[in-house]
Amino acid sequence: MGGLGRAGTIASTLLIEAGDSAHDAVDRVRSARRGAVETQSQMEWLKKHAAKGSANVPAD
């Protein structure tokens, strides 16, 4: 299957920006699509993104 890593990374990024931790976001994506976020470098990028906070999300 192609695109599992990229699609899962994007989906996890959106969940992180909505307030999930990197771990929770990846778990949620993997519960819907087994094997998502395939590489360690993708996971590390998500952790760094989550550590920056969700400053890119506009306030209501």
DRENTORKOL-3810 file (N, C-alpha, C; in nm, 4 decimals):
REM DRENTORKOL-3810
@n.u->0.0839; n.v->-0.1183; n.w->0.0000; ca.u->0.0000; ca.v->0.0000; ca.w->0.0000; c.u->0.0880; c.v->0.1241; c.w->0.0000
@n.u->0.0593; n.v->0.2173; n.w->-0.0838; ca.u->0.1342; ca.v->0.3417; ca.w->-0.0862; c.u->0.0654; c.v->0.4513; c.w->-0.0073
@n.u->0.1448; n.v->0.5440; n.w->0.0395; ca.u->0.0898; ca.v->0.6629; ca.w->0.1034; c.u->0.0521; c.v->0.6501; c.w->0.2492
@n.u->0.0746; n.v->0.5346; n.w->0.3116; ca.u->0.0373; ca.v->0.5209; ca.w->0.4522; c.u->0.1144; c.v->0.6179; c.w->0.5402
@n.u->0.2420; n.v->0.6296; n.w->0.5185; ca.u->0.3230; ca.v->0.7187; ca.w->0.6014; c.u->0.2879; c.v->0.8644; c.w->0.5830
@n.u->0.2757; n.v->0.9065; n.w->0.4587; ca.u->0.2462; ca.v->1.0475; ca.w->0.4336; c.u->0.1058; c.v->1.0840; c.w->0.4755
@n.u->0.0095; n.v->1.0047; n.w->0.4389; ca.u->-0.1299; ca.v->1.0349; ca.w->0.4742; c.u->-0.1488; c.v->1.0328; c.w->0.6261
@n.u->-0.0895; n.v->0.9350; n.w->0.6916; ca.u->-0.1004; ca.v->0.9263; ca.w->0.8366; c.u->-0.0315; c.v->1.0410; c.w->0.9067
@n.u->0.0804; n.v->1.0859; n.w->0.8514; ca.u->0.1513; ca.v->1.1994; ca.w->0.9098; c.u->0.0684; c.v->1.3260; c.w->0.8980
@n.u->0.0057; n.v->1.3468; n.w->0.7848; ca.u->-0.0805; ca.v->1.4644; ca.w->0.7663; c.u->-0.2008; c.v->1.4577; c.w->0.8596
@n.u->-0.2648; n.v->1.3415; n.w->0.8669; ca.u->-0.3803; ca.v->1.3263; ca.w->0.9561; c.u->-0.3392; c.v->1.3491; c.w->1.1014
@n.u->-0.2251; n.v->1.2962; n.w->1.1413; ca.u->-0.1762; ca.v->1.3168; ca.w->1.2780; c.u->-0.1455; c.v->1.4638; c.w->1.3035
@n.u->-0.0892; n.v->1.5311; n.w->1.2054; ca.u->-0.0608; ca.v->1.6736; ca.w->1.2189; c.u->-0.1883; c.v->1.7523; c.w->1.2459
@n.u->-0.2937; n.v->1.7201; n.w->1.1739; ca.u->-0.4208; ca.v->1.7897; ca.w->1.1951; c.u->-0.4752; c.v->1.7650; c.w->1.3356
@n.u->-0.4619; n.v->1.6421; n.w->1.3835; ca.u->-0.5076; ca.v->1.6114; ca.w->1.5196; c.u->-0.4234; c.v->1.6837; c.w->1.6239
@n.u->-0.2935; n.v->1.6948; n.w->1.6009; ca.u->-0.2058; ca.v->1.7688; ca.w->1.6914; c.u->-0.2470; c.v->1.9154; c.w->1.6940
@n.u->-0.2741; n.v->1.9715; n.w->1.5790; ca.u->-0.3158; ca.v->2.1115; ca.w->1.5734; c.u->-0.4517; c.v->2.1338; c.w->1.6378
@n.u->-0.5295; n.v->2.0262; n.w->1.6510; ca.u->-0.6591; ca.v->2.0352; ca.w->1.7192; c.u->-0.6452; c.v->2.0091; c.w->1.8690
@n.u->-0.5218; n.v->1.9783; n.w->1.9152; ca.u->-0.4990; ca.v->1.9652; ca.w->2.0584; c.u->-0.4491; c.v->1.8316; c.w->2.1091
@n.u->-0.4418; n.v->1.7285; n.w->2.0230; ca.u->-0.3916; ca.v->1.5975; ca.w->2.0670; c.u->-0.2401; c.v->1.6019; c.w->2.0859
@n.u->-0.1889; n.v->1.5139; n.w->2.1711; ca.u->-0.0442; ca.v->1.4930; ca.w->2.1783; c.u->-0.0032; c.v->1.4133; c.w->2.0542
@n.u->0.1255; n.v->1.4100; n.w->2.0256; ca.u->0.1728; ca.v->1.3331; ca.w->1.9099; c.u->0.1371; c.v->1.1857; c.w->1.9266
@n.u->0.1586; n.v->1.1328; n.w->2.0446; ca.u->0.1291; ca.v->0.9914; ca.w->2.0709; c.u->-0.0199; c.v->0.9613; c.w->2.0508
@n.u->-0.1059; n.v->1.0458; n.w->2.1087; ca.u->-0.2503; ca.v->1.0241; ca.w->2.0951; c.u->-0.2955; c.v->1.0374; c.w->1.9501
@n.u->-0.2392; n.v->1.1348; n.w->1.8805; ca.u->-0.2767; ca.v->1.1550; ca.w->1.7408; c.u->-0.2413; c.v->1.0325; c.w->1.6561
@n.u->-0.1204; n.v->0.9815; n.w->1.6737; ca.u->-0.0779; ca.v->0.8648; ca.w->1.5964; c.u->-0.1631; c.v->0.7438; c.w->1.6331
@n.u->-0.1915; n.v->0.7258; n.w->1.7618; ca.u->-0.2776; ca.v->0.6141; ca.w->1.8024; c.u->-0.4149; c.v->0.6228; c.w->1.7366
@n.u->-0.4721; n.v->0.7424; n.w->1.7331; ca.u->-0.6048; ca.v->0.7590; ca.w->1.6723; c.u->-0.6014; c.v->0.7279; c.w->1.5228
@n.u->-0.4971; n.v->0.7766; n.w->1.4551; ca.u->-0.4854; ca.v->0.7507; ca.w->1.3113; c.u->-0.4627; c.v->0.6022; c.w->1.2859
@n.u->-0.3780; n.v->0.5402; n.w->1.3666; ca.u->-0.3506; ca.v->0.3971; ca.w->1.3481; c.u->-0.4721; c.v->0.3108; c.w->1.3798
@n.u->-0.5607; n.v->0.3589; n.w->1.4662; ca.u->-0.6814; ca.v->0.2805; ca.w->1.4940; c.u->-0.7727; c.v->0.2770; c.w->1.3715
@n.u->-0.7620; n.v->0.3789; n.w->1.2868; ca.u->-0.8416; ca.v->0.3835; ca.w->1.1646; c.u->-0.7670; c.v->0.3218; c.w->1.0460
@n.u->-0.6336; n.v->0.3332; n.w->1.0489; ca.u->-0.5544; ca.v->0.2841; ca.w->0.9355; c.u->-0.4238; c.v->0.2243; c.w->0.9866
@n.u->-0.4265; n.v->0.0946; n.w->1.0025; ca.u->-0.3098; ca.v->0.0222; ca.w->1.0533; c.u->-0.1860; c.v->0.0526; c.w->0.9697
@n.u->-0.0751; n.v->0.0780; n.w->1.0356; ca.u->0.0507; ca.v->0.1023; ca.w->0.9655; c.u->0.0775; c.v->0.2474; c.w->0.9333
@n.u->-0.0153; n.v->0.3356; n.w->0.9680; ca.u->0.0049; ca.v->0.4778; ca.w->0.9392; c.u->0.1232; c.v->0.5310; c.w->1.0192
@n.u->0.1863; n.v->0.6329; n.w->0.9676; ca.u->0.3088; ca.v->0.6922; ca.w->1.0231; c.u->0.4136; c.v->0.5809; c.w->1.0311
@n.u->0.4775; n.v->0.5578; n.w->0.9177; ca.u->0.5619; ca.v->0.4399; ca.w->0.8997; c.u->0.7037; c.v->0.4529; c.w->0.9525
@n.u->0.7609; n.v->0.5714; n.w->0.9510; ca.u->0.9033; ca.v->0.5826; ca.w->0.9831; c.u->0.9263; c.v->0.6566; c.w->1.1140
@n.u->1.0429; n.v->0.6303; n.w->1.1709; ca.u->1.0827; ca.v->0.6989; ca.w->1.2941; c.u->1.0972; c.v->0.8490; c.w->1.2685
@n.u->1.1457; n.v->0.8866; n.w->1.1501; ca.u->1.1629; ca.v->1.0290; ca.w->1.1211; c.u->1.0274; c.v->1.1004; c.w->1.1142
@n.u->0.9236; n.v->1.0319; n.w->1.0664; ca.u->0.7896; ca.v->1.0915; ca.w->1.0666; c.u->0.7406; c.v->1.1114; c.w->1.2098
@n.u->0.7630; n.v->1.0123; n.w->1.2966; ca.u->0.7212; ca.v->1.0231; ca.w->1.4359; c.u->0.7974; c.v->1.1349; c.w->1.5061
@n.u->0.9266; n.v->1.1448; n.w->1.4817; ca.u->1.0066; ca.v->1.2513; ca.w->1.5428; c.u->0.9574; c.v->1.3885; c.w->1.4968
@n.u->0.9244; n.v->1.4009; n.w->1.3686; ca.u->0.8735; ca.v->1.5280; ca.w->1.3181; c.u->0.7426; c.v->1.5640; c.w->1.3883
@n.u->0.6545; n.v->1.4663; n.w->1.4069; ca.u->0.5277; ca.v->1.4910; ca.w->1.4752; c.u->0.5507; c.v->1.5336; c.w->1.6204
@n.u->0.6454; n.v->1.4701; n.w->1.6882; ca.u->0.6765; ca.v->1.5083; ca.w->1.8268; c.u->0.7264; c.v->1.6517; c.w->1.8338
@n.u->0.8137; n.v->1.6905; n.w->1.7401; ca.u->0.8641; ca.v->1.8285; ca.w->1.7371; c.u->0.7513; c.v->1.9266; c.w->1.7075
@n.u->0.6639; n.v->1.8894; n.w->1.6171; ca.u->0.5499; ca.v->1.9742; ca.w->1.5814; c.u->0.4587; c.v->1.9929; c.w->1.7023
@n.u->0.4336; n.v->1.8855; n.w->1.7751; ca.u->0.3475; ca.v->1.8925; ca.w->1.8936; c.u->0.4120; c.v->1.9775; c.w->2.0023
@n.u->0.5440; n.v->1.9699; n.w->2.0145; ca.u->0.6145; ca.v->2.0472; ca.w->2.1169; c.u->0.6059; c.v->2.1972; c.w->2.0917
@n.u->0.5888; n.v->2.2354; n.w->1.9652; ca.u->0.5746; ca.v->2.3767; ca.w->1.9310; c.u->0.4394; c.v->2.4313; c.w->1.9742
@n.u->0.3460; n.v->2.3425; n.w->2.0036; ca.u->0.2113; ca.v->2.3857; ca.w->2.0403; c.u->0.1258; c.v->2.4070; c.w->1.9182
@n.u->0.0043; n.v->2.4476; n.w->1.9396; ca.u->-0.0886; ca.v->2.4671; ca.w->1.8279; c.u->-0.1084; c.v->2.6157; c.w->1.8013
@n.u->0.0029; n.v->2.6875; n.w->1.7923; ca.u->-0.0009; ca.v->2.8321; ca.w->1.7685; c.u->-0.0605; c.v->2.8668; c.w->1.6329
@n.u->-0.0615; n.v->2.7715; n.w->1.5413; ca.u->-0.1147; ca.v->2.7985; ca.w->1.4072; c.u->-0.2668; c.v->2.7876; c.w->1.3996
@n.u->-0.3284; n.v->2.7443; n.w->1.5081; ca.u->-0.4746; ca.v->2.7295; ca.w->1.5093; c.u->-0.5356; c.v->2.8604; c.w->1.5531
@n.u->-0.6224; n.v->2.9208; n.w->1.4703; ca.u->-0.6847; ca.v->3.0481; ca.w->1.5094; c.u->-0.7756; c.v->3.0321; c.w->1.6311
@n.u->-0.7766; n.v->3.1323; n.w->1.7141; ca.u->-0.8654; ca.v->3.1302; ca.w->1.8317; c.u->-1.0089; c.v->3.1520; c.w->1.7884
@n.u->-1.1019; n.v->3.0926; n.w->1.8608; ca.u->-1.2443; ca.v->3.1093; ca.w->1.8295; c.u->-1.2939; c.v->3.2448; c.w->1.8735
END
